[in-house]
Amino acid sequence: MAPVALARYYDGVTADAIGVSAKWGIGELLVYRPADFSIVARWRLEDLVVVGDSEHEAIPAVSVRGSEARLIVEAPELRAELARIAYLAALAAPPPKPAWRIVRLGAALLGVVVLLWGAVEIGSEHAASLVPYRLQARLGGQVQAELVAGHKLCTGAEGLAAIDGLANRLARAGGLDHPVSVTIVQGGPVNAFTLPGERLVFYSDLIDRASDGEEVAGVLAHEIGHAVKGHALKGMVRQYGVELLLRLATGGYSELGTLGSGGGMLLALRNGRAFEREADAAGLALLERQGLRADGMSRFFEQMLKEEPTGSLRLPDIWSDHPPSAERIAATRRAASGRPAFTDREWKALRSVCNESSGSN
Amino acid sequence: MNTSAVQPVGSQADLTPSRPVYDGKLSELYGIYLRHLLLMFLTLGWSRFWGRTRLRRYLWNHFAVLGDRFEYRGRGLELCVGFLLVLLILGGWGGLMWLTWDFWLAAHMPQEVGIVSLFALSIAFVGFPLAFVGQYTGLRYKLSRTRWRGVRGAMAGSAWSYGALAAVLTFANAATGQLMTPLVSVTLARPRIGNASIGTQRLVFAGRAGDIYGRYIAYYFLNIVLWVGLVGAAGAAMGVAIGDYDVGKLRDAGRLPTLLLIAAALLVAYTLFGIVILPLRCWWQAYLFRYLVARTRAGDVLFATALTTWHMWGFMVVNYLIVLLSFGLGWPWVMHRTLRLISDQLWIYGAPRPGTIGQPADRGPRYGEGLLDMFDVSGV
């Protein structure tokens, strides 16, 4: 019977593959052609290395330090024999059992995802407060500049002073250390929002749509509630955290970035609903603590509910960043008692705040 | 057909056919992938260079041509350093822009243009050609870390020239309504294939855009006709289905029926696209793939594939569903399917003559894939 080649040898100089066998003795490994026993390579044992491992390579190659030559030992019996050489012990390592490995790693992965999710949820509460105010103000300023770019700003001095004054009184009562600034953008939508760095942006359509000053004060108190609770920054930190988690979950393949954005959006909406409820409660408490009328908030929501499209064209609740208005109305309804938030003169000035306006620049 | 590309060089050439062999197991691949994911979470993504390297080591070594397995000897650290270098360059660019902005630009620009948007715009502008440069340098890196029968792969040519050419051609193709696609495909395949080598054996690409224009033009206009027909048929079907029904009533139909209606419409649209448009696209792409493979040669070794429209269609539809439905966890399966498809469909005629392929002098770049990581989709 003709001798069989149990391995393949590449000399590292050409792309020739030679069928070989190998034997080891005192101090060296001999690689030879089985047909005529001619020696192909003699390697000192202490120079031998296993290139790679059995986890990743089907057959880890044997080589010597500083050489590009390779010995690929295909026959298991020769591999077992060579693994007796201390330097080649890795040849005997069996590949990991895939089923057990998948279960173990899958469970660990699930645990880490749950832990990180929890860390994002809880950590954002604290992480947001660690961001220095200067940085928050700068961030808020940048976002505001982009949001109001190209829009006209309302500049009625008396109206601005009225809303700014109330905002700062409420903010101080809420324990904010820094002054609040209110910007009024001419036009719609009927909305207002809070940015990091205690920056409030109101749209004039909201003021026009309000029946009286109490309704505007209700919305303003709600926005101050957001500022007091630090929602703007918390939301950003959470959204970033979850997007990061989703990106990691896809193994870093950016093709799936859309899934990441989708998940981030869902989280932002969920945060949105929780934050809105919290801001409602905080805003009402601030108005009541100042002895001001707190019935405007629910009245404003009531008016908005009337104008909301009904039936199927209304987006399902999960897609809405505000809780259902009916629910909010019930939770925020208060008696019409207390002092008015604005004097008649202030309210009149606020109504006409956009009679003087300028470009955002 | 250009016969010079498929005729053997020299009368002694042995054209015995063979196919590559892929013997990877999906379960083993998942073992490596799940560890990669776990480490990604624990290191907030910084382990991706090492994870990618491990996956390549597995895939390369379970793929064999003419009985010899490939070997991947890249290192995660090389990828990490490559990424950090590009990050550093971008940081330098950002700093330079900030200085320019602070000392000069801010006073001359409208207020709504901020430094951040200007920086993003500049990155998007340079990122387009840089993505192509990254693809080329990424290929150079991967080839230089790949060994077959002990010799390294290599990639000659300038990545910057390729990036400029690819950016110009892609832009021109977009401007001409994609009518230049065959020219772009062949022109970009030429440096990508023709500059690649296994050891000292250069690949040769002998394709010409003129050979494939006929099929492309047929595909191009059939595609338009099909889209028009499909949209018309869908409109007519909707008209019949709705009939005299007052669409306004949908407002009061409640949320669930409307959502179900939208979901059903999307499902129908995707199915129609998958059944009608995608096969046509695969008809062209399988043809292009067959052409590119058949026009490639490595010395006496010739290549061919009988990849059909339906192979490609099944491959793409199932891959898409795997990725979509598994939220990314299906990636190893897609890689596994890709290598199985190659091993099933690629035919290799002949073998290199002994002693004709040597070790290349070029050891390749010291670091790799930073640009690819930054500006391009970089899978395994």
Chai-1 contact restraints between the chains, C-beta under 6 A:
chainA,res_idxA,chainB,res_idxB,connection_type,confidence,min_distance_angstrom,max_distance_angstrom,comment,restraint_id
A,Y10,B,R149,contact,1.0,0.0,6.0,A-B,restraint_1
A,Y10,B,G150,contact,1.0,0.0,6.0,A-B,restraint_2
A,G12,B,G150,contact,1.0,0.0,6.0,A-B,restraint_3
A,V13,B,Q359,contact,1.0,0.0,6.0,A-B,restraint_4
A,T14,B,G355,contact,1.0,0.0,6.0,A-B,restraint_5
A,T14,B,G358,contact,1.0,0.0,6.0,A-B,restraint_6
A,A15,B,R149,contact,1.0,0.0,6.0,A-B,restraint_7
A,A15,B,V151,contact,1.0,0.0,6.0,A-B,restraint_8
A,A15,B,G199,contact,1.0,0.0,6.0,A-B,restraint_9
A,A15,B,I357,contact,1.0,0.0,6.0,A-B,restraint_10
A,D16,B,P354,contact,1.0,0.0,6.0,A-B,restraint_11
A,A17,B,D68,contact,1.0,0.0,6.0,A-B,restraint_12
A,A17,B,R149,contact,1.0,0.0,6.0,A-B,restraint_13
A,H56,B,R54,contact,1.0,0.0,6.0,A-B,restraint_14
A,H56,B,R57,contact,1.0,0.0,6.0,A-B,restraint_15
A,H56,B,Y58,contact,1.0,0.0,6.0,A-B,restraint_16
A,E57,B,N61,contact,1.0,0.0,6.0,A-B,restraint_17
A,A58,B,N61,contact,1.0,0.0,6.0,A-B,restraint_18
A,A58,B,H62,contact,1.0,0.0,6.0,A-B,restraint_19
A,E68,B,G150,contact,1.0,0.0,6.0,A-B,restraint_20
A,R70,B,G150,contact,1.0,0.0,6.0,A-B,restraint_21
A,P98,B,S27,contact,1.0,0.0,6.0,A-B,restraint_22
A,P98,B,E28,contact,1.0,0.0,6.0,A-B,restraint_23
A,P98,B,G31,contact,1.0,0.0,6.0,A-B,restraint_24
A,R101,B,G31,contact,1.0,0.0,6.0,A-B,restraint_25
A,I102,B,Y30,contact,1.0,0.0,6.0,A-B,restraint_26
A,I102,B,G31,contact,1.0,0.0,6.0,A-B,restraint_27
A,L105,B,L34,contact,1.0,0.0,6.0,A-B,restraint_28
A,L105,B,R35,contact,1.0,0.0,6.0,A-B,restraint_29
A,L105,B,L38,contact,1.0,0.0,6.0,A-B,restraint_30
A,A108,B,L38,contact,1.0,0.0,6.0,A-B,restraint_31
A,L109,B,L37,contact,1.0,0.0,6.0,A-B,restraint_32
A,L109,B,L38,contact,1.0,0.0,6.0,A-B,restraint_33
A,V112,B,F41,contact,1.0,0.0,6.0,A-B,restraint_34
A,A149,B,E112,contact,1.0,0.0,6.0,A-B,restraint_35
A,L248,B,M40,contact,1.0,0.0,6.0,A-B,restraint_36
A,L248,B,F41,contact,1.0,0.0,6.0,A-B,restraint_37
A,L248,B,G45,contact,1.0,0.0,6.0,A-B,restraint_38
A,T250,B,G328,contact,1.0,0.0,6.0,A-B,restraint_39
A,G251,B,L37,contact,1.0,0.0,6.0,A-B,restraint_40
A,G251,B,W331,contact,1.0,0.0,6.0,A-B,restraint_41
A,G252,B,G45,contact,1.0,0.0,6.0,A-B,restraint_42
A,G252,B,R48,contact,1.0,0.0,6.0,A-B,restraint_43
A,Y253,B,G379,contact,1.0,0.0,6.0,A-B,restraint_44
A,S254,B,V377,contact,1.0,0.0,6.0,A-B,restraint_45
A,E255,B,V377,contact,1.0,0.0,6.0,A-B,restraint_46
A,L256,B,G328,contact,1.0,0.0,6.0,A-B,restraint_47
A,G311,B,R251,contact,1.0,0.0,6.0,A-B,restraint_48
A,G311,B,D252,contact,1.0,0.0,6.0,A-B,restraint_49
A,S312,B,L250,contact,1.0,0.0,6.0,A-B,restraint_50
A,S312,B,A253,contact,1.0,0.0,6.0,A-B,restraint_51
A,S312,B,G254,contact,1.0,0.0,6.0,A-B,restraint_52
A,S312,B,R255,contact,1.0,0.0,6.0,A-B,restraint_53
A,S312,B,T258,contact,1.0,0.0,6.0,A-B,restraint_54
A,L313,B,R251,contact,1.0,0.0,6.0,A-B,restraint_55
A,P316,B,R255,contact,1.0,0.0,6.0,A-B,restraint_56
A,N361,B,Q111,contact,1.0,0.0,6.0,A-B,restraint_57
